[in-house]
Amino acid sequence: MYSEVAHAKLNLSLLVTGRRADGFHELVSLVALVDCADRLEFTPGGPWKLSADDPTLPTDGTNLIIKAAMAFQRRCPSVVTGAFRLQKKIPSGAGLGGGSADAAAAIRLLNRTLAQPLSVEVLREIAAEVGSDCPYFISGGVAVMRGRGEKVTPVSAEAARTLAGQRVVIVKPPFGVPTPEAYGLLAQANAYIQNTNAEERLQHWLRQPSADPSEMGNSLQGPVFAKYLALPVALEEVAAATGVVFRMTGSGSACFVLCSDDKDVRLITAALRRCWGPGVWVSDSRILG
């Protein structure tokens, strides 16, 4: 049996510059992995199969893990098929990339079974067939995603060191936001940012990586908050009660804040539960280098 950890992703900033003719969106996004993670196991033998400890997850061919396995098999027909087992910790519908992280973990697992493993570049090509942000999860790190998310560029060692180990509190209400809906709301609002503006914001942060990268913004936050009012109302109450200002990550509904080690997460959790009820999900995490 083989196993891989699939870490969640934070879009520390997400600037969407427009919609392409193929329906995808162009973006400039600073991303990093956090220590909140799923675990995926693979046992060779038998047909492709998936089981999960979360009964709400589909385990058929619609799951990105199976899609990733089939994409890998198309590239490498000699790969041994088998059964995957997923231990789920990253919430769905959160904008944390859990499904893509799991798919990339499947690709890495299958590559480990080969006598002559494929290169990282080839693994990223396979991942791009599965989803826009899957290539990033092949090797992770603090990076910039461009295009529809498939163009991944690592940041400088200095910038990565600045973020590595930083404490980040991630919260999610009892509801999710489907990614297609979030981008649809953005398109309806026509709330795109010019590419030159997006790149200027990014370059300014790269020159001063000690600043809070979330201040660069998330183009999806405004349109999503305008529809899902439970998000901004609750977060405004949390800010008033604790002084902590959350921003949305990815397409939501999860939000995050970089905070100091002396911040009491119990106070934040209590404030959120007053607004969202006991179903709120909170993760006291660290950014990985």
C-alpha positions as CSV (number, residue, x, y, z in Angstrom):
1,M,0.0,0.0,0.0
2,Y,1.1,3.5,-0.8
3,S,0.0,6.8,0.9
4,E,0.2,10.5,0.2
5,V,-0.8,13.6,2.1
6,A,-2.9,16.1,0.2
7,H,-2.6,19.6,1.7
8,A,-5.2,22.3,1.4
9,K,-4.4,25.4,-0.6
10,L,-4.9,29.0,0.3
11,N,-5.4,31.7,-2.3
12,L,-3.6,34.4,-0.3
13,S,-4.7,36.7,-3.2
14,L,-6.9,36.1,-6.2
15,L,-7.1,38.7,-8.9
16,V,-9.3,37.7,-11.9
17,T,-8.5,39.7,-15.0
18,G,-11.2,38.4,-17.5
19,R,-13.1,35.6,-19.1
20,R,-11.6,33.7,-22.0
21,A,-13.3,32.5,-25.1
22,D,-13.2,28.9,-23.8
23,G,-15.2,29.9,-20.7
24,F,-12.3,29.8,-18.3
25,H,-11.1,32.8,-16.4
26,E,-7.6,34.4,-16.5
27,L,-6.2,35.0,-13.0
28,V,-3.1,36.1,-11.1
29,S,-3.1,34.4,-7.7
30,L,-0.6,34.0,-4.8
31,V,-1.0,30.6,-3.3
32,A,0.5,28.4,-0.6
33,L,-0.2,25.1,1.1
34,V,-1.3,24.8,4.7
35,D,-0.9,21.9,7.1
36,C,-4.6,21.0,7.0
37,A,-4.6,17.9,4.8
38,D,-6.4,14.9,3.5
39,R,-4.7,11.5,3.3
40,L,-5.0,9.2,0.2
41,E,-4.0,5.6,0.2
42,F,-3.5,3.3,-2.9
43,T,-3.5,-0.5,-2.9
44,P,-2.5,-2.0,-6.3
45,G,-4.7,-4.7,-7.8
46,G,-8.2,-4.8,-9.4
47,P,-10.0,-2.1,-11.3
48,W,-10.0,1.5,-10.3
49,K,-12.0,2.0,-7.1
50,L,-12.4,4.7,-4.5
51,S,-13.8,4.6,-1.0
52,A,-13.9,7.5,1.5
53,D,-14.7,8.1,5.1
54,D,-17.0,11.0,4.1
55,P,-20.3,9.4,2.9
56,T,-21.3,12.6,1.1
57,L,-18.5,12.4,-1.4
58,P,-19.1,10.7,-4.8
59,T,-16.8,7.7,-5.3
60,D,-17.6,7.0,-9.0
61,G,-16.0,8.4,-12.1
62,T,-17.1,12.0,-11.3
63,N,-14.6,12.1,-8.5
64,L,-11.4,13.9,-9.4
65,I,-9.3,11.1,-7.9
66,I,-10.7,8.6,-10.4
67,K,-10.4,11.2,-13.2
68,A,-6.8,11.7,-12.3
69,A,-6.1,7.9,-12.3
70,M,-7.7,7.5,-15.7
71,A,-5.7,10.5,-17.1
72,F,-2.5,8.9,-15.7
73,Q,-3.4,5.6,-17.3
74,R,-3.9,7.3,-20.7
75,R,-0.4,8.7,-20.5
76,C,1.1,5.5,-19.0
77,P,-1.1,2.5,-20.1
78,S,1.2,0.1,-18.2
79,V,0.3,1.5,-14.8
80,V,-1.1,-1.0,-12.3
81,T,-4.7,-0.2,-11.4
82,G,-6.1,-0.5,-7.9
83,A,-8.1,0.9,-5.1
84,F,-7.9,4.3,-3.4
85,R,-9.0,5.1,0.1
86,L,-9.5,8.7,1.1
87,Q,-9.4,10.1,4.6
88,K,-11.1,13.5,4.3
89,K,-10.2,16.5,6.5
90,I,-10.5,19.4,4.0
91,P,-14.1,20.6,3.8
92,S,-15.8,20.5,0.4
93,G,-17.2,23.7,-1.2
94,A,-14.7,25.8,0.7
95,G,-12.4,27.1,-2.0
96,L,-9.4,25.3,-0.4
97,G,-8.8,23.0,-3.4
98,G,-9.4,19.8,-1.6
99,G,-10.6,17.9,-4.6
100,S,-7.7,19.1,-6.7
101,A,-5.2,18.2,-3.9
102,D,-6.6,14.7,-3.8
103,A,-6.3,14.3,-7.5
104,A,-2.7,15.5,-7.5
105,A,-2.0,13.0,-4.6
106,A,-3.4,10.2,-6.8
107,I,-1.1,11.2,-9.6
108,R,1.9,11.2,-7.3
109,L,0.9,7.9,-5.8
110,L,0.6,6.2,-9.2
111,N,3.9,7.7,-10.3
112,R,5.6,6.0,-7.2
113,T,4.4,2.6,-8.5
114,L,6.4,2.9,-11.8
115,A,9.8,1.4,-12.2
116,Q,10.7,4.6,-14.2
117,P,8.7,7.5,-12.7
118,L,7.6,10.3,-14.9
119,S,9.1,13.8,-14.5
120,V,7.4,16.6,-12.6
121,E,6.7,18.4,-15.9
122,V,4.8,15.4,-17.2
123,L,2.9,15.0,-14.0
124,R,1.8,18.6,-14.3
125,E,0.6,18.0,-17.8
126,I,-1.5,15.0,-16.6
127,A,-2.8,17.1,-13.7
128,A,-3.9,19.9,-16.1
129,E,-6.2,17.5,-17.8
130,V,-8.0,17.0,-14.5
131,G,-8.5,20.6,-13.3
132,S,-7.2,24.1,-13.6
133,D,-5.4,24.2,-10.2
134,C,-4.3,20.5,-10.1
135,P,-0.8,21.2,-11.6
136,Y,0.0,23.4,-8.6
137,F,-0.6,20.6,-6.2
138,I,2.0,18.3,-7.8
139,S,4.8,20.1,-6.0
140,G,3.0,22.8,-4.0
141,G,5.1,25.5,-2.3
142,V,4.5,29.3,-2.3
143,A,3.8,30.2,-5.9
144,V,2.0,32.4,-8.3
145,M,-0.7,30.9,-10.5
146,R,-1.6,32.5,-13.8
147,G,-3.6,31.6,-16.9
148,R,-6.6,29.5,-15.8
149,G,-4.4,28.3,-12.9
150,E,-2.2,25.9,-14.8
151,K,0.8,28.2,-15.1
152,V,2.7,27.9,-11.8
153,T,5.8,30.0,-10.9
154,P,7.5,29.6,-7.5
155,V,8.2,32.9,-5.7
156,S,11.7,33.8,-4.5
157,A,13.2,32.0,-1.6
158,E,13.0,35.2,0.5
159,A,9.3,35.6,-0.2
160,A,8.7,31.9,0.6
161,R,10.6,32.1,3.9
162,T,8.6,35.2,4.9
163,L,5.3,33.2,4.7
164,A,6.6,29.8,5.8
165,G,5.4,28.9,9.3
166,Q,3.0,31.8,9.6
167,R,-0.1,31.1,11.6
168,V,-3.4,31.2,9.6
169,V,-6.9,30.7,11.0
170,I,-9.3,29.3,8.4
171,V,-13.0,29.2,8.9
172,K,-15.9,27.9,6.9
173,P,-19.7,28.3,7.5
174,P,-22.0,25.3,7.3
175,F,-22.6,26.0,3.6
176,G,-20.3,26.0,0.6
177,V,-20.1,28.1,-2.6
178,P,-19.9,26.1,-5.8
179,T,-16.9,27.4,-7.8
180,P,-18.9,27.8,-11.1
181,E,-21.4,29.9,-9.3
182,A,-18.7,32.2,-7.8
183,Y,-17.2,32.9,-11.2
184,G,-20.7,33.3,-12.6
185,L,-21.4,36.0,-10.0
186,L,-18.2,37.7,-10.9
187,A,-19.1,37.7,-14.6
188,Q,-22.5,39.1,-13.9
189,A,-20.9,41.9,-11.8
190,N,-18.2,42.4,-14.4
191,A,-15.9,42.9,-11.5
192,Y,-12.7,42.1,-13.3
193,I,-9.4,43.8,-12.7
194,Q,-7.0,44.8,-15.4
195,N,-4.0,42.5,-15.8
196,T,-1.5,45.3,-15.5
197,N,-3.1,46.3,-12.1
198,A,-3.0,42.7,-10.9
199,E,0.6,42.3,-11.8
200,E,1.5,45.6,-10.2
201,R,-0.1,44.5,-6.9
202,L,1.7,41.2,-7.0
203,Q,5.1,42.8,-7.8
204,H,4.7,45.3,-5.0
205,W,4.1,42.5,-2.6
206,L,7.1,40.5,-3.9
207,R,9.3,43.5,-3.2
208,Q,7.9,43.7,0.3
209,P,6.9,40.2,1.2
210,S,6.6,41.0,4.9
211,A,3.2,42.7,4.1
212,D,-0.1,40.8,4.5
213,P,-0.6,39.3,1.0
214,S,-4.4,39.2,1.5
215,E,-4.4,43.0,1.1
216,M,-3.9,42.4,-2.7
217,G,-7.5,41.3,-2.7
218,N,-9.8,38.6,-4.0
219,S,-11.9,39.5,-7.0
220,L,-14.6,36.9,-6.1
221,Q,-15.2,38.1,-2.6
222,G,-17.4,41.1,-3.5
223,P,-19.8,39.2,-5.8
224,V,-19.9,36.2,-3.4
225,F,-20.5,38.3,-0.3
226,A,-23.2,40.2,-2.1
227,K,-25.3,37.0,-2.5
228,Y,-24.2,35.1,0.6
229,L,-24.9,37.8,3.1
230,A,-24.3,35.4,6.0
231,L,-20.6,35.7,5.2
232,P,-20.0,39.4,5.5
233,V,-22.5,39.9,8.3
234,A,-20.8,37.2,10.5
235,L,-17.3,38.4,9.7
236,E,-18.2,42.0,10.5
237,E,-19.4,40.8,13.9
238,V,-16.2,38.8,14.4
239,A,-14.1,41.8,13.5
240,A,-16.0,44.0,16.0
241,A,-15.7,41.3,18.8
242,T,-12.1,40.2,18.2
243,G,-10.4,42.7,16.0
244,V,-9.7,40.0,13.4
245,V,-10.5,40.7,9.8
246,F,-11.1,37.7,7.6
247,R,-10.9,37.6,3.8
248,M,-12.3,35.0,1.5
249,T,-9.9,32.4,0.0
250,G,-10.5,31.0,-3.5
251,S,-14.1,30.9,-4.5
252,G,-15.3,30.5,-0.9
253,S,-17.0,29.9,1.3
254,A,-13.9,29.5,3.5
255,C,-12.2,32.7,4.8
256,F,-8.8,33.2,6.4
257,V,-6.7,35.6,8.4
258,L,-3.0,35.6,9.1
259,C,-2.6,36.2,12.8
260,S,-0.1,36.3,15.7
261,D,0.5,33.3,18.0
262,D,-1.1,35.1,20.9
263,K,-4.5,35.4,19.3
264,D,-7.1,33.2,21.1
265,V,-8.9,31.1,18.4
266,R,-11.5,30.1,21.0
267,L,-12.9,33.7,21.0
268,I,-13.0,33.7,17.2
269,T,-14.8,30.3,17.2
270,A,-17.3,31.4,19.8
271,A,-18.1,34.6,17.8
272,L,-18.6,32.6,14.6
273,R,-20.8,30.1,16.3
274,R,-23.1,32.8,17.5
275,C,-23.6,33.7,13.9
276,W,-23.4,30.4,12.0
277,G,-24.3,27.9,14.7
278,P,-22.4,24.8,15.8
279,G,-21.7,23.7,12.2
280,V,-18.9,26.2,11.7
281,W,-15.5,24.7,10.7
282,V,-12.3,26.2,12.1
283,S,-8.7,25.2,11.4
284,D,-5.8,26.7,13.3
285,S,-3.1,26.1,10.7
286,R,0.4,27.0,9.5
287,I,1.6,27.9,6.0
288,L,4.0,25.4,4.6
289,G,7.2,26.7,3.0
